[in-house]
Amino acid sequence: MRDNLVGVDRMALRRRPPDFILFLTVLVLLGIGIVMVFSSSYYYAMFPPFNNPFHFLIRQSIWALLGLTLMFAAMNYDYWRLKRWAVLLLALAFALLIAVLVPGIGVSKLGAQRWLNLGPLSFQPSELAKLCLIIFTAYGLSRRPEQVTNFRRGMLPYLLVTGLAAGLILMQPDLGTAVTIAATIVLMLFAAGASLVHLGILGVFGAAALALAIWLEPYRMRRFLAFLDPEKDPSGSGWHILNSLMSLGSGGLLGTGLGQGRHSKFLYLPERQTDFIFAVIGEELGFIGASVVIILFIILIWRGLKVAITAPDPFGSLLAAGIVSGIGIQAIINIGVVTSSLPVTGITLPFISFGGTSLVFNLLGVGILLNISRYGARQ
């Protein structure tokens, strides 16, 4: 398989230890996440239907162990072997995205049908689809890199596949994940050398499609209007934003201390252990704690981009760029929502929010990223 990497010096493919800074950064984020999931949820979990203050901690720890196992496995599985599975993985992802929409198969929670039951645990196919689409796009673009400047041959096939996946995810509905996937693929096209004119036109059409998706759904329109003026409906559509900002503001410089956040403890803050866990970090760990989390994500993105730049082949480079872009975009959207810089949308903070499927596939993606780093150029 190593001989298939055309134009790459065989010595460059000698395995080295993975990027230690990237590895350590992810472990620190994961550790912070497990602590904050417990801190934000223990009081809520004391009451029915859970009746166990450790309920969310136990479940998140199980998912973390599974994710770490997959991360270490991916770290030692030569990434270019993923080429042979690219089309099959994409077909599987689409099959699951369709299955989750079928009544009786997909599980509905809080008005959204995004999950499949796996016994005592649930599985979110959109997270698998995101990683599979990145692998497929990296494989396709690396096969014919010279065609990426041709819109019909180099860009349109991947845009159609991405649009179909995003459309299925919007039907769940899940606008945040659909936007994340679409933005990730666009960044991969940019990294592959797509025409800036084509990307600019695509950005205009993408913004129009996003505005249409918001306008056609009343609840999305209410969230957008609440983003513009949350105090107009403080007990309704503005509730999430106002309580998130109050949580962040009440933390001050050093925070109130772990487990001492009043907004999360007394259940004023919705989705405190998932979508709005960054607000809990701001309240309990203060400005310093929130800044540390942001700095860790910046380090992760920096090291991920370094892996993409020094990768020994186009497939590895585009694969790394896609994985780090997906994680970075998801983090930016989540923090943007919590700080009222973006309208409210249901998307978790990578490695930190409670949510098994997102955690597992993000760790799996990092494992692939670490594997690519083992073959990258030293300089």
FILUM-670556 format. One record per residue (C-alpha): x, y, z; residue in one letter. Coordinates in pm, whole numbers, plus 50000, padded with zeros to 5 digits. Each point is the difference from the previous one (the first is absolute). Layout:
// residues N
XYZA...
***
This chain:
// residues 379
500005000050000M502845024050069R501154997249640D496635014349892N501035034150135L501365013049673V502765025950027G500554995050372V503424990550128D499854966550178R502095013750286M497315025950065A497604971650070L501994985950290R497724999450300R500765025050271R498185008150323P496775019249938P499735037450059D500335001450378F498655035550039I496844991049806L499614967950199F500435017450335L497665028649904T497184976149917V500524980850325L499845032350201V496815010849821L498514965650065L500925001850368G498455034750033I496914987049825G499464970750235I500445022250306V497655026749865M497344974949893V499854987750358F500115035050149S497205012649775S497734969650028S500294984450345Y497255021150160Y497634995149706Y500714962349995A499024996350368M496335002249905F497724977449793P500294984249753P503734995550079F500144999050383N503774997049981N502335030250016P502654979949811F497694990949710H501535023349739F503544995350132L499774962049963I498585001849647R502555025949887Q502844979550148S498834969049811I499895019349672W503415015450076A501574965650054L498484987649675L501185031149817G503534997250139L500134963449895T499035009649645L502455029150006M502944977450089F498884974649739A499785026949730A503385013750110M501534966749901N497924993149687Y501805013649693D497735027849882Y500404993849625W498224966750044R496845020650053L499945006249624K498714965049935R497095005850242W499095035649895A497054991949772V498674972150222L500135022150311L498145027749820L497294975649887A499644987650358L499725035850128A497225008149752F498154967950087A500045009450369L498975036249927L496964986449816I499274973650265A499915025650281V497135018049824L497874968449977V497264999250269P500584971550242G503734998549924I501165035050081G499625012750355V498445034150063S501225022050287K499025036050070L498255003049665G502944987049794A500424965549844Q503784996149994R500774967650183W500014962349957L499764977750306N502894976550077L498614982450305G500575022450303P501905025649787L498975021749707S501875007549678F499885031549786Q500654991449632P500795036149902S503294998150194E501024969149804L498915017049677A502255029850071K503134978650032L499074977649705C499385030149776L503415014250094I501714967049911I498094997249670F500745036249899T503704996850087A500204967849797Y498245014749696G501895032949995L503364982750042S499344977149703R499655028649751R501435031050168P500435018349669E496215000549943Q499095019150315V500105033249812T497344986449761N496635006250162F498054972849820R502584972350039R502015010750302G497455015750235M496444991549901L500094962450083P501065007050359Y497575028950036L497124977649887L500954972350244V500415025550279T496715016649913G498184966650013L501524991750339A499225034950135A496434997249870G499424967050182L501435014950320I497785030849964L496984976749992M500834987250351Q500165031050053P503615009850083D501085032549838L503205003350204G501464966749887T498925006049640A501815033749999V503094984350160T500214972749735I499465024149711A502595024950132A502524971850056T499754987649642I500315035649866V503205004750201L501324967149862M499325012549646L501885031950087F502924979650135A500014979349679A500435031449790G496465007549879A499385032849820S499365029150237L497405013149754V498134967050017H500264999450378L498785036050023G496934992549788I499434968550203L500155020950319G497275023349872V497714970949912F500804983350332G499075031150196A496745002749803A499214963350071A500705005250370L497735030550012A497264980249824L500364970950246A499565024450289I497075018249841W498054968149914L500094986050355E498105021150258P502104987950295Y503225009249819R498565034149917M499115005350366R503554991050100R501435024149745F497785028450121L500934991550359A503665002249900F499375035349871L498055010550313D499894973550276P498365023450251E496895003249784K498874965250115D502084992750314P497884970750121S499614984449653G502335000349702S502535022250179G500264977550307W503014979949878H502055030349900I499265021150307L500784972350248N503124990449809S501285035750017L499095002950368M501894967850072S503085012449818L499835034450163G499484987350353S503244980049990G502235030550004G503734994449973L500434968250206L496474985550004G497744988150278T501744966250034G499274965049870L496424989650070G499115034550134Q498435014549686G496575012850097R498525001349652H500864963649932S499374987850354K496545015350022F499134990149641L499665035049855Y502434991949721L498524976049739P502134971949854E502675007550259R501964967649948Q499745000149618T499595030749778D500625026150273F502764983550200I502395028349905F497755023750198A500454977350303V503765001249947I499835038149995G497915001050316E501914974350206E503565005149869L499685036549904G501585019449718F503314982250055I498454965349971G498025009149688A503115015549844S502024968550069V497404979349813V500105023849702I503824999349999I499954962050001L497774999849692F502345024949830I502954976850074I498034970349866L499215018549675I503625011649968W501434965150042R497334985249771G500865024649725L503684992050050K499194963349946V498125008949681A502875021249867I502724974250071T498014969249891A501914978549749P497224997749739D496935019549879P497554975350154F501545003450345G500215037749967S496335004249900L498854974350255L501805018550280A498665033449878A496454986549999G500194984850347I501505030850167V497585022949810S496994980050120G501135001550363I500935036849977G496745010649835I497954980850256Q501895016650288A499625034749846I496254995549948I499434987150353N502005027650169I498405025549767G496524988650107V500845000450372V501495035049978T497045012549790S502255005949701S497874975949793L496324989750011P499154970250219V500454966349832T500384965850156G503664990949961I502384986850263T503485011450101L502504973549880P501544977750271F498245019650276I496214998549961S498024969650107F499214979349693G501404965849920G499884998649620T501645033949951S502724991650252L500764965949849V500265012049639F502005031050092N502494977950184L500054976049705L500745029649772G502835011150226V501394964549986G500155002649620I501605034350034L502644986050236L500684971549759N500635024649716I502375019250228S502124968650037R501015002049634Y500265037649957G503185018749917A502055010750301R500335035849876Q
***
